[in-house]
């Protein structure tokens, strides 16, 4: 008899008072709705910024509209926001690197891995809500095979393209494709 033989043939019984917990796995459409909502809510808050808005004040205003901070990644001149997905990163950067005034900013959501190529942006300069799919083919072919392989691995993914189309269809963006 081996050490793992003690587990053979045993059946696990669930008592009648136990319930199984099942989690709903969000669909791509659910993710698109959530990202669209958070992006536009954040842009709305940023558009209303006047002078002397500190990092803490900005976070409080974002919390009021349902956008939360990623507490593990922020510092005093940029705020990382929780997107609810590990492959989408949202960041508000203070253009002046000021510790006390977020009047000049840039806000972006960038996709990596599963959502490589998706990019959304908004800044104090033009106040245009832009959604963009990066296309690395514009770089052409590189003479260094290692660099070419690295560039090829950064091509937009199918899921990124689907997410782009779903978010774009919800409206409120200036569309760009490169």
Secondary structure, DSSP 8 states (H G I E B T S, - for coil): --GGGGGTT------TT----------HHHHHHHHHHHHHHHHHHHHT--S---HHHHHHHHHHTT--B-TTT-BTTEEEE--SSTTEEEEEEETT--SS--SSEEEEEEE-GGGTTEEEEEETTT---EEEE--GGGG---SSHHHHHHHHTTS--HHHHHHHHHHHHT---EEEE-
